Amino acid sequence: MPARRDGTVVPVLVVACPGQGAQSPGMLAAWLEVDGFADVLAHAGEVTGADLTAHGTTSDADTIRDTAVAQPLLVATALASLRAVLDAPLGTDLAQVVPGRVDVAAGHSVGELAAAAVAGVLSDDDALALVAVRGAAMARAAAATPTGMSAVLGGDPDEVLARLSALGLVPANVNGGGQVVAAGTLDALAALAAEPPTRARVVPLQVAGAFHTEHMAPAVDELAAAAARVAPRDPAVTLLGNADGAAVADGADALARVVAQVARPVRWDLCQSTLLDLGVTALLEVAPGGVLTGLARRTLPGVETVALKSPADLDAARDLVRRHAGGAQPSPSTTQESTS
């Protein structure tokens, strides 16, 4: 980890934004009691054209599992909960309050859009408008062909990847900590479940289709058209890309990566490797937190974590920000030019 001349460790804080599957029924009921949260959520609903307040409080599991609902709900929740931590009400530009309090931003899958807003590449409204397009487009693409996803837990990594390749499946999420998500046709996923890799367990996921594969190509085109109307800014803090874990220094590159990522695998394992290279000392997972924090505990030794699971975690999150924000800078080994 980076150290000062006196040998003390420089604190570095990453804000991590979770992806689809982190949502749960009623997850925002308690959050609406937090000052300003309801206003931020209601505004997000206006931008996305969805009743996010209802979806976060009264909608059932099947409703919020719908890709077109889940994705706007998750991005809105991530941004609203971070605003609560930073005491940044609606109307405050996150790009003005994040630098100096957050050093690195990263998001898993759809969480990459929220991370782009945290880093100042996109405004909240731009991120919300784009995620509404993304969710709807991915839902349509998923409906075109019966596909799905399954988590592969454990097993030898090389053997797992070889088994997926033999079945024509894609490692759509490589999450680290012995967790890979396979995506492809339902027949191939059934064959994987029937004969899993040695010492591995296969768990079918309740998702509409094979996200982060070529099956999502039509959604890429729709999102690209919407992104062409957005003027991105260069990141105000270090922003990691899902494709390769690299720190992305250019706003146009960051937006291009968000678009392309819809049909490309998520390499969260490489994002975590970059976090180690940057000397991250603490990880704050914004709401609905838990999944990325669990991965971090297995793969980022010594990194302090806080997951925003409810408003009861706000004090711990604010304390983490106070103690760990330090100012990580991308190094030549973790920054690269656009490959999107």
C-alpha positions as CSV (number, residue, x, y, z in Angstrom):
1,M,0.0,0.0,0.0
2,P,1.2,3.6,-0.6
3,A,3.0,5.1,2.3
4,R,4.1,8.5,3.4
5,R,7.8,9.2,4.1
6,D,7.3,8.5,7.7
7,G,6.1,5.0,6.9
8,T,2.4,5.5,7.7
9,V,-0.2,4.1,5.2
10,V,-2.0,6.6,3.1
11,P,-5.8,6.0,3.4
12,V,-7.6,5.4,0.2
13,L,-11.4,4.9,0.0
14,V,-13.4,3.2,-2.8
15,V,-17.1,3.6,-3.3
16,A,-18.5,0.4,-4.8
17,C,-21.9,0.3,-6.5
18,P,-23.7,-3.1,-6.7
19,G,-25.3,-4.7,-9.7
20,Q,-28.5,-6.4,-10.6
21,G,-29.6,-9.1,-8.2
22,A,-28.8,-6.9,-5.1
23,Q,-32.4,-5.6,-5.0
24,S,-35.0,-7.0,-2.6
25,P,-38.7,-6.2,-1.9
26,G,-39.2,-3.3,0.5
27,M,-35.5,-2.4,0.6
28,L,-36.1,1.4,0.6
29,A,-39.0,1.7,3.2
30,A,-36.7,2.7,6.0
31,W,-34.6,4.9,3.7
32,L,-37.5,7.2,3.0
33,E,-37.2,8.4,6.6
34,V,-33.7,9.8,5.9
35,D,-33.7,13.6,5.2
36,G,-33.7,14.3,1.5
37,F,-33.8,10.7,0.4
38,A,-37.4,10.7,-0.7
39,D,-36.8,13.8,-2.8
40,V,-33.8,12.3,-4.6
41,L,-35.7,9.1,-5.2
42,A,-38.8,10.9,-6.5
43,H,-36.7,13.0,-8.9
44,A,-35.0,9.8,-10.1
45,G,-38.5,8.4,-10.8
46,E,-39.3,11.4,-12.9
47,V,-36.1,11.0,-15.0
48,T,-36.5,7.3,-15.5
49,G,-40.3,7.3,-16.0
50,A,-40.8,4.6,-13.3
51,D,-42.4,4.8,-9.9
52,L,-39.1,4.0,-8.0
53,T,-40.6,4.9,-4.7
54,A,-43.3,2.2,-5.1
55,H,-40.8,-0.3,-6.5
56,G,-38.5,0.3,-3.5
57,T,-41.2,-0.1,-0.9
58,T,-44.3,-2.1,-2.0
59,S,-43.5,-3.9,-5.3
60,D,-43.0,-7.6,-5.0
61,A,-40.0,-9.7,-5.9
62,D,-41.2,-10.6,-9.4
63,T,-41.8,-6.9,-10.2
64,I,-38.4,-5.7,-9.2
65,R,-36.7,-8.7,-10.8
66,D,-37.8,-7.3,-14.2
67,T,-34.6,-5.9,-15.8
68,A,-36.4,-2.7,-16.9
69,V,-37.4,-2.1,-13.3
70,A,-34.4,-3.4,-11.4
71,Q,-31.7,-1.4,-13.2
72,P,-33.1,2.1,-12.7
73,L,-34.0,1.2,-9.1
74,L,-30.4,0.1,-8.3
75,V,-28.7,3.1,-9.9
76,A,-31.2,5.5,-8.1
77,T,-30.7,3.7,-4.8
78,A,-26.9,3.8,-5.1
79,L,-26.8,7.6,-5.8
80,A,-29.4,8.5,-3.2
81,S,-27.7,6.5,-0.5
82,L,-24.3,8.1,-1.3
83,R,-25.9,11.5,-1.1
84,A,-27.2,10.6,2.3
85,V,-23.7,9.6,3.4
86,L,-22.1,12.8,2.1
87,D,-25.1,15.1,3.1
88,A,-25.5,16.1,-0.5
89,P,-29.2,17.0,-1.1
90,L,-30.9,17.0,-4.5
91,G,-29.5,19.9,-6.6
92,T,-26.0,19.4,-5.3
93,D,-23.5,18.3,-8.0
94,L,-21.8,15.2,-6.8
95,A,-18.7,16.2,-8.8
96,Q,-18.3,19.1,-6.3
97,V,-18.6,17.1,-3.1
98,V,-17.0,13.7,-4.0
99,P,-13.4,14.7,-4.6
100,G,-11.5,14.8,-1.3
101,R,-14.0,12.4,0.3
102,V,-13.9,9.5,-2.1
103,D,-10.8,8.4,-3.9
104,V,-12.0,5.6,-6.2
105,A,-15.3,4.7,-7.8
106,A,-16.2,1.3,-9.2
107,G,-19.5,-0.4,-10.1
108,H,-20.5,-4.0,-10.9
109,S,-22.4,-4.4,-14.2
110,V,-25.2,-1.8,-14.1
111,G,-23.5,-0.3,-11.0
112,E,-20.8,1.0,-13.5
113,L,-23.4,3.7,-14.5
114,A,-23.8,4.7,-10.9
115,A,-20.0,4.7,-10.5
116,A,-19.6,7.0,-13.5
117,A,-21.9,9.5,-11.8
118,V,-20.0,9.2,-8.5
119,A,-16.8,9.9,-10.4
120,G,-18.3,13.0,-12.1
121,V,-18.3,11.5,-15.7
122,L,-22.1,11.8,-15.8
123,S,-24.6,13.8,-13.9
124,D,-27.2,11.9,-11.9
125,D,-29.8,12.7,-14.5
126,D,-27.6,11.5,-17.4
127,A,-26.9,8.2,-15.5
128,L,-30.6,7.7,-14.7
129,A,-31.7,8.5,-18.3
130,L,-29.2,6.0,-19.6
131,V,-30.0,3.3,-17.2
132,A,-33.7,3.5,-18.2
133,V,-32.7,2.9,-21.8
134,R,-30.2,0.2,-20.8
135,G,-32.7,-1.7,-18.6
136,A,-35.5,-1.6,-21.2
137,A,-33.2,-2.5,-24.1
138,M,-31.7,-5.5,-22.2
139,A,-35.2,-6.7,-21.3
140,R,-36.1,-6.7,-25.0
141,A,-32.9,-8.4,-26.1
142,A,-33.4,-11.1,-23.4
143,A,-36.9,-11.8,-24.6
144,A,-35.7,-12.5,-28.2
145,T,-33.9,-15.8,-27.3
146,P,-34.4,-18.1,-24.3
147,T,-31.1,-17.7,-22.4
148,G,-30.0,-17.4,-18.8
149,M,-27.2,-17.3,-16.2
150,S,-25.9,-19.6,-13.5
151,A,-23.3,-19.0,-10.8
152,V,-20.5,-21.5,-10.6
153,L,-19.1,-21.5,-7.1
154,G,-15.8,-23.2,-6.3
155,G,-13.8,-25.6,-8.4
156,D,-10.5,-25.2,-10.2
157,P,-10.6,-21.9,-12.2
158,D,-9.1,-23.4,-15.3
159,E,-11.3,-26.4,-15.2
160,V,-14.4,-24.2,-14.7
161,L,-13.5,-22.0,-17.7
162,A,-12.8,-25.1,-19.8
163,R,-16.1,-26.6,-19.0
164,L,-17.9,-23.4,-19.9
165,S,-16.1,-23.2,-23.2
166,A,-16.9,-26.8,-24.1
167,L,-20.6,-26.1,-23.6
168,G,-20.5,-22.8,-25.5
169,L,-21.2,-20.8,-22.4
170,V,-19.6,-17.4,-21.6
171,P,-18.0,-16.5,-18.2
172,A,-20.1,-13.3,-18.1
173,N,-19.1,-12.3,-14.6
174,V,-15.7,-13.3,-13.2
175,N,-16.0,-12.0,-9.6
176,G,-13.0,-13.4,-7.8
177,G,-13.2,-15.4,-4.7
178,G,-14.0,-18.6,-6.6
179,Q,-17.2,-17.2,-8.2
180,V,-17.9,-17.2,-11.9
181,V,-21.3,-16.5,-13.6
182,A,-21.9,-18.6,-16.7
183,A,-24.3,-17.3,-19.4
184,G,-25.8,-18.8,-22.5
185,T,-28.6,-20.9,-23.8
186,L,-30.9,-22.7,-21.3
187,D,-29.9,-26.1,-22.7
188,A,-26.2,-25.4,-22.2
189,L,-26.9,-24.2,-18.6
190,A,-28.9,-27.4,-17.9
191,A,-26.0,-29.5,-19.1
192,L,-23.6,-27.5,-16.8
193,A,-25.9,-28.2,-13.8
194,A,-26.1,-31.9,-14.7
195,E,-22.3,-32.2,-14.9
196,P,-20.6,-29.4,-13.0
197,P,-16.9,-29.0,-12.8
198,T,-15.2,-31.0,-10.0
199,R,-15.7,-29.5,-6.6
200,A,-18.0,-26.8,-8.0
201,R,-21.6,-26.0,-7.3
202,V,-23.9,-24.5,-10.0
203,V,-26.7,-22.2,-8.9
204,P,-29.3,-20.9,-11.5
205,L,-29.8,-17.2,-11.2
206,Q,-33.2,-15.5,-11.5
207,V,-32.4,-13.2,-14.4
208,A,-34.2,-12.8,-17.8
209,G,-31.3,-13.6,-20.1
210,A,-27.6,-14.0,-20.9
211,F,-26.4,-10.6,-19.9
212,H,-22.9,-9.5,-20.9
213,T,-22.8,-11.8,-23.9
214,E,-23.4,-11.4,-27.7
215,H,-27.1,-12.0,-27.0
216,M,-27.2,-8.4,-25.7
217,A,-25.9,-6.8,-28.9
218,P,-29.2,-5.2,-29.8
219,A,-29.2,-3.4,-26.4
220,V,-25.7,-2.1,-27.1
221,D,-27.0,-0.3,-30.2
222,E,-29.9,1.2,-28.3
223,L,-27.7,2.4,-25.5
224,A,-25.1,3.8,-27.9
225,A,-27.8,5.9,-29.5
226,A,-28.8,7.4,-26.2
227,A,-25.2,7.9,-25.1
228,A,-24.5,9.9,-28.2
229,R,-26.7,12.7,-26.8
230,V,-24.6,12.9,-23.5
231,A,-21.6,15.1,-23.0
232,P,-19.3,13.2,-20.5
233,R,-16.7,14.8,-18.3
234,D,-13.3,13.4,-17.3
235,P,-13.4,11.6,-14.0
236,A,-12.9,13.8,-10.9
237,V,-11.7,10.7,-9.0
238,T,-10.2,7.4,-10.1
239,L,-12.8,5.4,-12.0
240,L,-12.4,1.7,-12.7
241,G,-13.8,0.0,-15.8
242,N,-15.5,-3.4,-15.7
243,A,-13.9,-4.7,-18.9
244,D,-10.4,-5.0,-17.5
245,G,-10.2,-3.3,-14.1
246,A,-8.2,-0.4,-15.6
247,A,-8.4,3.1,-14.2
248,V,-10.1,5.2,-16.9
249,A,-8.9,8.8,-17.2
250,D,-11.0,10.1,-20.1
251,G,-14.8,10.8,-19.9
252,A,-15.5,9.7,-23.5
253,D,-13.7,6.5,-23.0
254,A,-15.6,5.8,-19.7
255,L,-18.9,6.3,-21.4
256,A,-17.9,4.1,-24.4
257,R,-17.0,1.4,-22.0
258,V,-20.3,1.6,-20.2
259,V,-22.1,1.1,-23.5
260,A,-19.9,-1.8,-24.7
261,Q,-20.0,-3.5,-21.4
262,V,-23.6,-4.5,-21.9
263,A,-22.4,-7.3,-24.2
264,R,-19.0,-7.9,-22.6
265,P,-18.0,-9.9,-19.5
266,V,-17.7,-8.1,-16.2
267,R,-14.2,-8.7,-14.7
268,W,-14.8,-7.7,-11.1
269,D,-11.8,-9.8,-10.2
270,L,-9.6,-7.4,-12.2
271,C,-11.2,-4.4,-10.6
272,Q,-10.4,-5.8,-7.2
273,S,-6.8,-6.5,-8.3
274,T,-6.5,-2.8,-9.3
275,L,-7.9,-1.8,-5.9
276,L,-5.0,-3.7,-4.3
277,D,-2.5,-2.0,-6.6
278,L,-4.0,1.4,-5.7
279,G,-3.5,0.6,-2.0
280,V,-7.2,0.9,-1.1
281,T,-7.7,0.8,2.7
282,A,-11.5,0.9,2.8
283,L,-14.5,0.0,0.7
284,L,-17.9,1.6,1.1
285,E,-20.6,-0.4,-0.7
286,V,-23.6,1.9,-1.3
287,A,-27.2,0.6,-1.0
288,P,-28.4,-2.0,-1.4
289,G,-25.0,-3.2,0.0
290,G,-23.7,-6.6,0.8
291,V,-22.7,-8.6,-2.3
292,L,-19.5,-6.6,-3.2
293,T,-18.6,-6.3,0.4
294,G,-18.7,-10.1,0.8
295,L,-16.4,-10.5,-2.2
296,A,-14.0,-7.9,-0.8
297,R,-13.8,-9.7,2.5
298,R,-12.5,-12.8,0.6
299,T,-10.2,-11.0,-1.9
300,L,-9.0,-7.7,-0.4
301,P,-7.2,-8.7,2.8
302,G,-6.9,-5.9,5.4
303,V,-9.4,-3.6,3.6
304,E,-12.0,-2.2,6.0
305,T,-15.5,-2.5,4.6
306,V,-18.9,-1.0,5.3
307,A,-22.1,-2.1,3.4
308,L,-25.1,0.3,3.4
309,K,-27.8,-2.3,4.0
310,S,-30.1,0.2,5.9
311,P,-30.0,3.7,7.3
312,A,-28.6,2.2,10.5
313,D,-25.3,1.9,8.6
314,L,-25.0,5.6,7.8
315,D,-23.0,6.6,10.9
316,A,-20.5,3.8,10.2
317,A,-20.3,4.9,6.5
318,R,-19.7,8.5,7.4
319,D,-17.0,7.5,9.9
320,L,-15.3,5.4,7.2
321,V,-15.3,8.4,4.8
322,R,-13.9,10.6,7.5
323,R,-11.0,8.2,8.4
324,H,-10.1,6.8,5.0
325,A,-10.5,9.4,2.2
326,G,-6.9,10.1,1.1
327,G,-6.5,10.6,-2.6
328,A,-5.5,7.7,-4.7
329,Q,-4.0,8.5,-8.1
330,P,-4.0,6.1,-11.1
331,S,-0.6,4.7,-11.9
332,P,0.8,3.9,-15.4
333,S,0.3,0.2,-14.7
334,T,-3.4,0.6,-14.0
335,T,-4.4,3.2,-16.5
336,Q,-4.8,2.6,-20.2
337,E,-6.2,4.2,-23.3
338,S,-9.6,3.3,-24.7
339,T,-10.1,-0.3,-25.9
340,S,-13.9,0.0,-26.2
